[in-house]
Structures are given as C-alpha cells and as structure tokens.
C-alpha cells in the first residue's frame, strides 16, 4: 500500500550530528577518480601490493575447513588465535604482551572512535601533534574535546613542549612512524622522552602505528608500547601491510581499558567480522608478512625516490619538503603567501591533485602546506604531475 500525502520529515539531527562534516580528502577523492587526473591526494595503499591470490586461497581454506565457525557470530574482543599472534608479534624480551591486552577492531579507525568514546568528555583536553592525522581529528571531534596542539619540528613531536600543555589532559595522540600527513618519524631518544614524560604525568599515550612496518631502510625503530606497556595504547592495522578492504585493526592496551573498550565495541557492532579475522590469521600465521612486507617497502621506496627527485628538479627553491624514510607521504611547505586550498582548484583544472594541509591542523592551520602521496602513481606520472605543480607554484612567486 502506498501512503497518500505523507508529511515530509524535518530531520532534527542531534547536536553531535550537526557538527559532523565530510572529510576534505573524501571530497577531493570524488574529483580525482577521473582517469586523466594524476592524484597525489589519496591515502590509499597501492593495489599492486594486495596479495589477492593468497587471500583467495585463505578464504577457501577457512570456509572449507571451518566454514560454520567463520560464518557464525564471534566474541567481541576478537578471534583468539589472531589476538595471540598479534600479542606474540608485539612482545619483546623486556615487554611481554598477552592476548587479553588485544582488542580486534573494524579498522584502526574504529579504534580511534572507541578510544575517544571511553576516554573523552565534552571539553576534555586532547593533545595532538601539529599537524596530525585528519581521520583522528574527525573521530575525536564527535566527542567535542578541546584540542591542544603540541608543537613539532622537523623531527616530529617535541617531548619537552608537553609539560606546559599537558596538565589535566585525557590523552596524547601520537604518530611516531612515517606520520600521516608529514612522513616524519620520532627518534628513539624522543620516543623514550615522550614515554617518560607521559608516565610522569599519568597521561595515556596513544601510539597510532599503521605505517611502522613500511620502513625503506633497516628495521623499524622500537615501539613506545614496548617502553611502557602500562601507559601506552598501541594501535595497529592490516590495511597497509595486507589490504584495507578487510577493515581489520587492533588496539593493544592495559586490560582495564580493553574491558571498557570491549563494552563500547559491543554496543557499536558486536564484533569485527569473524570470517576476515580467520582469513587474516590463516594468511599471517606461517610468516607470510615477512616475505610480503619487503615487496611493499621496495615499491614505496622507489616511488618516494621518484617523487623526491622530481621535487628537486621542478619545485622552486623557496619550497621545502620532508624526506620520509618509510610510509606513504611527503609534506610540502610553500612560501607563506600561497594558500594550498586555492592552489588545489587550479591544480585540478590542470589534472593534478593533492591534499591541502589546513585540515590536518586542530588549531591555527598553516595554509601554505600540502600533503603528497606517491604510492599509487607510477614514476613517469609522478614526474609529470610534479612538473605541473612546480610550474603552477612558480607562477605564484
Ligand atoms: N591511523 C592513521 C594514521 C591512518 O593513516 C589511517 C588510514 N589512513 C588509519 C589510522 C585508519 O586505518 P584503518 O584502515 O586501519 O582503519
């Protein structure tokens, strides 16, 4: 039956919902799907790195051997064998992590939401890097914190700057490895100083680490988690080392916090898909990542070099940029008078895209910054895109 003349609903959104905004990046990505656009905008990993055949085989094995378990509801904290694998792989001689400290989440993005949900009240002080991961600012914003930006320099967050702003804060959100958006990493000394300062202040330290495994040279630096497992909340993800489409991440934290996060997760989605957790366990359990991750590092390192070379060749000397040693991003600082948001419109008209830097700042945006991602663009196109951008910037000098 079709109703006659229904009253149109005047949607009365909650105050919380009224504050929600689409991510600037998602909006830009809508434009950049046009095949003629050379996009340095996306934060997407390269699909060339997805082990499609290995995943297909694992789905097959899990469904044929344990199909009924894989297709059933599962526990909120996650699939036991995968939590065990994660706990083992994070444990070091000095810091043993147990599976009870691991909560599986539907992408580490969900972890950010759950953490803010259980730790942040309206007006709570939340400390973030300058700049910080846009998706975290978005996730935390829902709970209406007061963001406090902690100063950074070319080497990332400055631990000595923390003391003066940390009083009464609920948490510090830090990205020690190949940070999104700057590509910077924290030195071992700064990690230790940060962990020590947070421990002294009783301040929970979130270590968000989706890119840690993607170092181009040498082994990744020690995790802050291993320096103080009682005070650090570690967030990992399979998005950048396997595939993001499976939406699988994890939070590692002291057990009382895990219990509270588990309650929040139960209310949100009961649990993360059992099938994908079992498939990922099937893929990683015999050491697949040890052979797979080096192939990702090589690809990203080569493309990073291609971009750094092109930047040196085509960008004017008044522009500076970071030199990442891993991960997916380069951060560019233009002369002060150039607003990268305005530059983007002109760049898109010339079929090149990037993400303007302003949305990555919780406070006092530096509008003359921008983020470039090099992982999904082949080297010849990187060169072509950077050349176009260089010309555009030169036209503004
Ligand atoms: N943290 C950071 C720093 C990220 O860059 C991303 C993804 N862009 C996430 C978290 C979310 O990752 P996931 O796919 O695990 O939700």
Boltz pocket constraint, residues with backbone or C-beta under 6 A from the ligand:
constraints:
  - pocket:
      binder: B
      contacts: [[A, 43], [A, 106], [A, 107], [A, 108], [A, 109], [A, 110], [A, 133], [A, 135], [A, 175], [A, 180], [A, 208], [A, 210], [A, 236], [A, 237], [A, 238], [A, 239], [A, 244], [A, 247], [A, 248], [A, 249]]
      max_distance: 6.0
